[in-house]
Amino acid sequence: VELDPKSVWAWRRLGDLLDVHFGKFEEAEHAFRKALEIDPEDALVWVLLAELQQSHLGKYEDAAIASKRAIEIDPDNPDGWINLATVQSQYLEKYNEAEVAYQKAISLEPNSPWLWTEFGQMLMFGLLALGIMVAVGWFMRKRKAAQSQQPGGAPFAFQGASPASAARAPSSYRPENVGNDASARPWERTSF
């Protein structure tokens, strides 16, 4: 860099060294930005900047922007698509956009087992998140409906229990003891 401060290659290489080998992430970002000042059309620098921002700096929106810029410059480079898919699925929870980016990356590298695995995991976690939201919504609706039908507002865990089944429950789990710290949490007792 000292010999040729206008060399994109030198700034890009410095940023890569600072990032990968020395863990100086802010300095690496500065080096990548210097390279982009010299040549804002260098897709590889945009890819490296996006990877750094996503992996080490927690700048997820910036990483998505850098990935999109890399794609604008070189839409046939799978690395820009991979970065975009990763940041959108793992950090920004934009699963629809991530799916499109993964599909594009896979179309460019169809024989990459890693890409197929990442895409499958994104689909799995996206469905898992959706399933959890549906389950929580169902639970909350059922809880609200059950509470509105119970006289006296008994805690949800005991609604619908018959007096006989409540009598068989350990005393620490009976409705009248809920909230009583001594009986509700027997594992906190000091004597055995």
Sequence and secondary structure as in RCSB ss.txt:
>XXXX:A:sequence
VELDPKSVWAWRRLGDLLDVHFGKFEEAEHAFRKALEIDPEDALVWVLLAELQQSHLGKYEDAAIASKRAIEIDP
DNPDGWINLATVQSQYLEKYNEAEVAYQKAISLEPNSPWLWTEFGQMLMFGLLALGIMVAVGWFMRKRKAAQSQQ
PGGAPFAFQGASPASAARAPSSYRPENVGNDASARPWERTSF
>XXXX:A:secstr
  S TT HHHHHHHHHIIIIIT  HHHHHHHHHHHHHH TT HHHHHHHHHHIIIII  HHHHHHHHHHHHHH T
T HHHHHHHHHHHHHTS  HHHHHHHHHHHHHHSTT HHHHHHHHHHHHHHHHHHHHHHHHHHHHHHHHHHHHHS
GGG  GGGTT  HHHHHHS GGGSGGGTT HHHH GGG S  
